[in-house]
Amino acid sequence: MLLDTASLYFRAYFGVPDSVKAPDGTPVNAVRGLLDFIGRLVQDHRPDDLVACMDADWRPQWRVELIPSYKAHRVAQETPDGPDVEETPDTLTPQVPIIEAALDAFGIARVGVAGYEADDVIGTITARATGPVDIVTGDRDLYQLIDDEKQRRVLYPLKGVGSLQLTDEAWLQEKYGVDGPGYADLALLRGDPSDGLPGVPGIGEKTAAKLLDAFGGLPGIIAAIDDPKSKLTPTQRRRLDESRPYLAVAPKVVKVASDVPLPAFDPALPTAPAQPEMVEALARRWGLGGAVTRLVSALHR
């Protein structure tokens, strides 16, 4: 089981009231919500391995160089020597180090790689996995990793973190008319304002799905631009032709990496906290007693 950790603690932050605070008044709603969500996942799904995948770089420079608008609207501050600072709620940012400390104290593997997003870490671990993989994320970009034959699926939170949508190829086909890899092509064709991807003007989700079905994928669509016998409308042909520079680089930006140089880590789900004294200290310091007790109980089962 692979957690898109930032996606999940954002969900927890907005799903748990900000009245949930530590004894000193510091909001800990994202921490509490994430720990409870992990406990629920462990209790309901009993994964053999659990990895909290992290955004070491939420906006990698190599993606920005290909598409400068990539996540540009989320930048709160540009930094010359490291990742740009992402615009996040003031009361969420201080909770991230607490989340990281709690994961480490419990002994839950936490993996991030400089220059890559959590999506890329997830893509690489998934590519190397020899058994079933459940990806827990509120980011639809990771639908591209769904593969029924290899038992790769996405668990997508619907309301807060309590209700999960099991997303497999059948669901993708019914909703979008594509398979996992086809979802990446659909996303880059239609664009994604939340990621700063312009897409091809005039090609929305339904048209993108029809084109992918008709031409077998993005390479077939690009080949059809120069084929006068292809069934592209004149407007589609013109817009796709004008978008060639974007279509040449978009696949590398949109598709998650599968070759990230991962550090050594132990993915095994612990049956008890690795550092029980630290877990107790964190619970006292931040008022996390209930969430910690529930996660410890879930791990013991």
C-alpha positions as CSV (number, residue, x, y, z in Angstrom):
1,M,0.0,0.0,0.0
2,L,1.5,3.3,-1.1
3,L,0.3,6.6,0.4
4,D,0.3,9.8,-1.5
5,T,1.0,11.5,1.8
6,A,0.7,15.2,1.0
7,S,-2.6,14.5,-0.9
8,L,-3.9,12.7,2.2
9,Y,-2.9,15.2,4.8
10,F,-4.4,18.0,2.7
11,R,-7.6,16.0,2.8
12,A,-7.3,15.5,6.5
13,Y,-6.6,19.2,7.1
14,F,-9.8,20.2,5.3
15,G,-11.8,17.2,6.6
16,V,-11.1,17.6,10.3
17,P,-12.1,20.7,12.1
18,D,-9.4,23.2,12.9
19,S,-10.7,23.3,16.4
20,V,-8.6,20.1,16.9
21,K,-5.6,21.5,18.7
22,A,-2.6,20.6,20.8
23,P,-2.5,21.6,24.5
24,D,-0.6,24.8,23.5
25,G,-3.2,25.8,20.9
26,T,-1.3,24.6,17.8
27,P,-3.8,23.2,15.2
28,V,-3.1,19.4,14.7
29,N,-6.2,18.5,12.6
30,A,-4.1,17.3,9.7
31,V,-1.9,15.2,12.0
32,R,-4.8,13.7,13.8
33,G,-6.8,13.1,10.6
34,L,-3.8,11.4,8.8
35,L,-3.0,9.1,11.7
36,D,-6.7,8.1,12.0
37,F,-6.8,7.5,8.2
38,I,-3.7,5.3,8.3
39,G,-5.2,3.4,11.2
40,R,-8.4,2.8,9.2
41,L,-6.5,1.7,6.2
42,V,-4.5,-0.8,8.2
43,Q,-7.6,-2.1,9.9
44,D,-9.6,-2.5,6.8
45,H,-7.0,-3.7,4.3
46,R,-4.2,-5.3,6.3
47,P,-1.4,-4.5,3.8
48,D,1.9,-6.4,4.2
49,D,3.8,-3.3,3.3
50,L,3.0,0.4,3.8
51,V,5.0,3.3,2.4
52,A,4.3,7.0,3.0
53,C,5.5,8.6,-0.2
54,M,6.6,12.2,0.1
55,D,7.0,15.3,-2.1
56,A,10.7,16.0,-1.8
57,D,10.1,18.5,-4.6
58,W,6.5,19.3,-5.4
59,R,7.4,21.2,-8.6
60,P,10.5,19.6,-10.1
61,Q,12.6,21.9,-12.3
62,W,12.8,19.3,-15.1
63,R,9.1,19.5,-15.4
64,V,9.0,23.3,-15.3
65,E,11.6,23.5,-18.0
66,L,9.4,21.5,-20.3
67,I,6.1,23.3,-19.4
68,P,6.8,26.6,-17.5
69,S,3.2,26.9,-16.4
70,Y,3.4,23.6,-14.5
71,K,1.9,24.3,-11.1
72,A,3.1,27.9,-11.4
73,H,-0.1,29.3,-9.9
74,R,0.6,27.4,-6.6
75,V,4.0,29.0,-6.1
76,A,4.0,31.2,-2.9
77,Q,7.8,31.9,-3.1
78,E,10.5,31.2,-5.6
79,T,13.8,29.9,-4.2
80,P,17.1,29.9,-6.2
81,D,18.7,26.9,-4.5
82,G,15.9,24.5,-3.8
83,P,12.3,23.7,-4.5
84,D,9.9,26.6,-4.7
85,V,7.6,27.1,-1.7
86,E,4.1,25.9,-2.3
87,E,1.2,28.0,-1.2
88,T,-0.4,26.2,1.7
89,P,-2.6,27.3,4.6
90,D,-0.6,28.9,7.4
91,T,-1.8,26.4,9.9
92,L,-1.0,23.3,7.8
93,T,2.7,24.0,7.1
94,P,3.7,23.7,10.8
95,Q,2.0,20.3,11.0
96,V,4.1,18.6,8.4
97,P,7.2,18.1,10.6
98,I,4.9,16.6,13.3
99,I,3.5,14.2,10.7
100,E,7.0,13.2,9.6
101,A,8.1,12.7,13.2
102,A,5.0,10.5,13.9
103,L,5.5,8.3,10.9
104,D,9.2,7.8,11.8
105,A,8.3,7.0,15.5
106,F,5.8,4.4,14.4
107,G,8.3,2.9,12.0
108,I,6.2,3.5,8.9
109,A,8.5,3.8,5.9
110,R,8.7,7.4,4.6
111,V,10.3,7.9,1.2
112,G,11.0,11.1,-0.7
113,V,13.7,11.7,-3.4
114,A,15.2,15.1,-4.2
115,G,14.0,16.4,-7.6
116,Y,10.9,14.2,-7.6
117,E,7.3,14.3,-6.5
118,A,5.6,11.7,-4.4
119,D,3.8,10.5,-7.6
120,D,7.2,9.6,-9.1
121,V,8.2,7.6,-6.0
122,I,4.8,5.8,-6.2
123,G,5.3,5.1,-9.9
124,T,8.8,3.7,-9.3
125,I,7.8,1.5,-6.4
126,T,4.8,0.3,-8.3
127,A,6.9,-0.6,-11.3
128,R,9.2,-2.6,-9.2
129,A,6.5,-4.4,-7.2
130,T,6.0,-8.1,-7.7
131,G,2.6,-8.3,-6.1
132,P,-0.6,-6.4,-5.8
133,V,-0.4,-2.6,-5.1
134,D,-3.0,-0.3,-3.6
135,I,-2.3,3.4,-4.2
136,V,-4.1,5.7,-1.8
137,T,-4.5,9.2,-3.2
138,G,-6.8,12.1,-3.8
139,D,-4.9,12.9,-7.0
140,R,-6.5,11.5,-10.2
141,D,-3.1,11.8,-12.0
142,L,-2.2,8.4,-10.5
143,Y,-5.1,6.7,-12.3
144,Q,-2.5,6.2,-15.0
145,L,-0.9,3.4,-12.9
146,I,-4.1,1.3,-12.7
147,D,-3.6,-2.2,-14.2
148,D,-6.0,-5.0,-13.5
149,E,-3.6,-7.7,-14.9
150,K,-0.8,-6.6,-12.5
151,Q,-3.3,-6.0,-9.7
152,R,-2.6,-2.2,-9.4
153,R,-5.6,-0.1,-8.2
154,V,-6.2,3.3,-6.7
155,L,-8.2,3.9,-3.5
156,Y,-9.6,7.4,-3.9
157,P,-11.0,9.2,-0.8
158,L,-14.5,10.5,-1.6
159,K,-15.5,12.3,1.6
160,G,-12.7,13.4,3.9
161,V,-10.8,10.2,4.4
162,G,-13.6,7.9,5.6
163,S,-15.0,6.7,2.3
164,L,-12.9,5.2,-0.5
165,Q,-13.6,4.7,-4.1
166,L,-12.0,1.5,-5.4
167,T,-10.8,2.5,-8.8
168,D,-9.9,-0.2,-11.3
169,E,-9.9,-0.6,-15.1
170,A,-13.6,-1.2,-15.3
171,W,-14.3,2.0,-13.4
172,L,-11.9,4.0,-15.6
173,Q,-13.5,2.6,-18.8
174,E,-17.0,3.5,-17.6
175,K,-16.1,6.9,-16.4
176,Y,-13.5,8.1,-19.0
177,G,-13.4,5.4,-21.7
178,V,-9.7,4.7,-21.2
179,D,-7.4,2.3,-19.4
180,G,-4.6,3.4,-17.0
181,P,-2.0,4.5,-19.5
182,G,-4.7,6.1,-21.6
183,Y,-5.7,8.3,-18.6
184,A,-2.3,10.1,-18.9
185,D,-2.9,10.8,-22.6
186,L,-6.5,12.0,-21.8
187,A,-5.2,14.3,-19.1
188,L,-2.6,16.0,-21.2
189,L,-5.0,16.4,-24.2
190,R,-7.8,18.0,-22.1
191,G,-5.4,19.9,-19.8
192,D,-5.5,20.3,-16.1
193,P,-5.8,23.8,-14.6
194,S,-4.9,22.5,-11.1
195,D,-1.5,21.5,-12.5
196,G,-1.1,24.3,-14.9
197,L,-1.4,22.1,-18.0
198,P,-2.9,24.0,-20.9
199,G,-4.0,21.0,-22.9
200,V,-5.1,21.3,-26.6
201,P,-7.6,24.2,-27.1
202,G,-11.1,23.0,-27.9
203,I,-10.4,19.3,-26.8
204,G,-12.2,18.5,-23.6
205,E,-12.5,15.2,-21.8
206,K,-15.1,13.5,-24.0
207,T,-13.4,14.6,-27.3
208,A,-10.0,13.4,-26.0
209,A,-11.5,10.0,-25.1
210,K,-13.0,9.7,-28.6
211,L,-9.7,10.6,-30.3
212,L,-7.7,8.1,-28.2
213,D,-10.2,5.4,-29.0
214,A,-10.2,6.2,-32.7
215,F,-6.5,6.4,-33.1
216,G,-5.2,4.0,-30.5
217,G,-3.3,6.5,-28.4
218,L,-1.4,9.8,-28.5
219,P,1.1,8.6,-31.1
220,G,-1.8,7.6,-33.4
221,I,-3.4,11.0,-32.9
222,I,-0.2,12.8,-33.8
223,A,0.3,10.7,-36.9
224,A,-3.3,11.5,-37.9
225,I,-2.5,15.2,-38.1
226,D,-0.4,14.6,-41.2
227,D,-2.7,12.0,-42.7
228,P,-5.3,13.7,-45.0
229,K,-7.4,10.6,-44.9
230,S,-7.7,10.5,-41.1
231,K,-11.1,11.3,-39.6
232,L,-9.9,14.5,-37.8
233,T,-12.2,17.5,-38.3
234,P,-10.4,20.4,-39.9
235,T,-10.6,22.3,-36.6
236,Q,-9.2,19.4,-34.6
237,R,-6.4,19.0,-37.2
238,R,-5.5,22.7,-36.9
239,R,-5.6,22.8,-33.2
240,L,-3.5,19.6,-32.8
241,D,-1.1,20.9,-35.3
242,E,-0.7,24.2,-33.5
243,S,-0.2,22.2,-30.3
244,R,2.7,20.0,-31.5
245,P,5.3,21.7,-29.3
246,Y,3.1,21.1,-26.2
247,L,2.3,17.5,-27.3
248,A,6.0,16.8,-27.7
249,V,6.9,17.5,-24.1
250,A,3.6,17.0,-22.2
251,P,3.9,13.2,-21.9
252,K,7.1,13.4,-19.9
253,V,5.5,16.0,-17.6
254,V,2.3,14.2,-17.1
255,K,3.5,10.6,-16.9
256,V,4.9,9.7,-13.5
257,A,8.5,8.6,-13.5
258,S,9.3,4.9,-13.0
259,D,13.0,5.1,-12.6
260,V,13.5,7.3,-9.5
261,P,16.8,6.4,-7.6
262,L,15.1,5.2,-4.4
263,P,17.0,5.1,-1.1
264,A,17.1,1.9,0.9
265,F,14.0,1.5,3.1
266,D,12.0,-1.2,4.8
267,P,8.4,-1.2,3.6
268,A,7.1,-3.8,6.0
269,L,4.1,-2.7,8.0
270,P,5.2,-2.6,11.7
271,T,3.1,-4.5,14.3
272,A,4.1,-2.1,17.0
273,P,5.7,1.4,17.2
274,A,9.4,1.3,16.4
275,Q,10.0,4.0,19.0
276,P,7.3,3.7,21.6
277,E,8.7,6.4,23.9
278,M,8.8,8.9,21.1
279,V,5.2,8.0,20.1
280,E,4.1,8.6,23.7
281,A,6.1,11.9,23.8
282,L,4.5,13.1,20.6
283,A,1.0,12.1,21.8
284,R,1.5,14.1,25.0
285,R,3.1,17.1,23.3
286,W,0.5,17.4,20.5
287,G,-2.6,16.0,22.2
288,L,-2.7,13.0,19.8
289,G,-3.6,10.4,22.4
290,G,-6.8,9.0,20.8
291,A,-5.4,8.9,17.2
292,V,-2.2,7.3,18.5
293,T,-4.1,4.7,20.6
294,R,-6.2,3.8,17.6
295,L,-3.2,3.4,15.2
296,V,-1.3,1.3,17.8
297,S,-4.4,-1.0,18.1
298,A,-4.7,-1.3,14.4
299,L,-1.1,-2.3,14.0
300,H,-1.3,-5.0,16.8
301,R,-4.2,-6.9,15.1
